[in-house]
C-alpha cells in the first residue's frame, strides 16, 4: 500500500523515492528481504535441481509401468528402482517399437542414477564444509537422511534470522493464516506463502519418524482417532518445525520427549 502511494505521487524522482523508502524503513513499515549468502546460493540451487532429476526419473519409471500395463503383460516381479532388476525387461515386448521405447527408458534411468548419485555426493561434501555441525544435528532426527537434512540446512540457512519460532513456522508453511473482522472469520488465506521446500521436508519427516519411533506412532494414532490422519500429521509437522528451530538455535540434538510433551 505504501509503495503504491509512492508510485502514484504527483512529483516522482529517484531522490524523492529513496527518501520515502528510507522513512518507511526507519518506521518499520517496509519489510526488508533476507539476502541469502552468495557462497551458499549455488549449492542450494543445485540441491533444488536434484529434485528435478529425481522427478524425471520417477516419471520414466512410471512410463515403463504404464507401457507394460497397456500391453496386458504381467507385473514386473521385482522393483525397477534397482539397476540389476532392469536388465532384459525390453525382451518381454514383442513389438520392436515398444521394445526400443523401453530400452530408451532404461538407458535414461541408468543415466539418472549416475548423475543423481554424483550430485548427492557433491552436495553432502558441500554441507560438511558449509555447516557440518547443523547438518549432523538434523540427522539426529529419527528417519531423517542426508537429503532431508540438507534441504533443511540450505533452505533455513541461519535460523537466527527468524526472531521468533512463530516466524519460522510461518515461513515453513506449518501454520495457517487467519482473516478476521468484527469477530467473524473469513478463512485461512496465504497457504502458498512461505518456503515450499521446507513444507515438503517437514511433511516427509512425519511418516519417516512414525516408522522409526514407537512413541511417535502411538502419539499419532491417538490424535488420528480424534481429528483424522491429515490433522494429526499436520500437527506433528508443526511440532517438528518448532523442535528444529530450537535445536539449531541451541545447538542441541533431537529429543523426542520435548516434541511430544
Buried (B, 14 or more C-beta within 10 A) or exposed (E): EEEEEEEEEEEEEEEEBEEBBEEBEEEEEBEEEEEBEEEBEEBBEBBEEBEEBBEBBEEBBEBBEEBBEEEEEEEBEEEBEEEEEBEEBBEBBEEEEBBEBBBEBBEBBEEBBEEBEEBBEBBBEBBEEBBEEBBEBBBEBBBBEBBBBBBBBBBBBEBEEBEEBEEBBBBBBBBEEEEEEEEEEEEEEBEEEBBEBBBBBBBBBBEBBBEBBEBBEEBBEEBBEEEEEEEBBBBBBBBBBBBBBBBBEEEEEBEBEEBBE
